[in-house]
Amino acid sequence: MAKQHLDPQRLPIDDVAGEAALSSERLDVAWLRARLAHPVPWEPELPEDLRTRLPELRRASVLIPLVRRPDGLTVLFTQRTAHLTSHGGQVSFPGGRAEDDDSSAIETALRETEEETGLSRRHIEIVGVLPDHVTATGYIVTPVIGLVTPPFELVAESNEVAEIFEVPLAFLMDGLNHQRKSFDLPDGSGRRSFYAMPYERFYIWGATAGILRNLFHILRA
């Protein structure tokens, strides 16, 4: 969402969203499955400058893997390797650019997830698709939500993925953990705001945090 020299962790916190955490009922697998099967109509905001600056968008998909753990659902993330020219070192969902022979956004998400993490699709139950998310790098990203049933094996794709980790869904679905930050655009045309959700030694921000924020809106509606 910004040039590589931007260090989001060094920026001051403008505000904290602060909405109440989702109740335990809304983090239950059965409730999630029902809500995502019949989502409340809601559309994410798209900054006007992105509409004008990015007339041609490339298609991509990510998987939001909700892992069924004994203590509650967790979200599985990857941390990208530092040497990558695009979003190097950042936390992301498994996923990537659509290929011509992908039959759907869901197929893209499943294929990319298996390539990046080794997570087989046989462990994944697709339960919903979120509204598309547009990134400042010129992608229109379809977030696909999947329930993941252990046990499973993970093998990080060494060129792209430095680490695979999980964060409790309850932590991510609490507005008190949603920081708002902003920075000046390099061309002097204004400021861009983004969300950040630091968790232990991991810094979740940018498009990944924006997609989580969209999920939060849908589940709390």
C-alpha positions, 0 to 999 in steps of 0.5 A: 500500500506504500513504498518499501521505505515506509516503516509503519511501526514507527508511525504514531497511532492516530486513534484506536477504533475501539468497538467492543469485542465480538461475543463468544457466540459470534466466534462459534463455528456454527454461527460463523457458518450461518452468518457467512452463508447469508451475509448482511449487505455491506460494501467496503469504502474505496478511497476516491484516489484509488479509483482514479489512480488505478483504472486497471486492476489485477485479480488476486485472491487470499484465503482467510484460514480459520483453524479449529483449535480446542481453545477457539478459532485462530487465523493462520498467517504467513510472513513474507520473506524479506527479499521480495520486491513486493511487500517483503517481510510483511504479514499476509494471508496465503494467496496471490495473483489469479492465473488464466486456468483458475476456475474461480476466486476460490480456486485461486485462493486454494491453489496459492495456499497449498503452494505457499504453505503446503496446506491441502484443500482437503482440510479446508471447508469454504464458508464464505467470500468477503467483498473485494478489497482494492490495494494501492499496488493495483490488485483487486483481492477476493478474500475467501474464508475457509474453516481448517480442520487439524491435524494438517502439515505445513511446509513453507515455500522457502522463496516466498514464506519466512514463517507461518503462524496463528493468531486467536480470532478473538484478538483480531475481532476486538476493536480495541486492538485495531489501531489507525495510522496515517502517512503523507503520500510521496507525491504530496497529494494527501494522506493515506490511512491504514489499520494495524493490529500488532500481535506479539512479535508480529505486525499485521497492517495494510491490506491484511488488516483492512480485510480483517477489519471488513470481516469484523464489520460483517460479523458484528453487523 
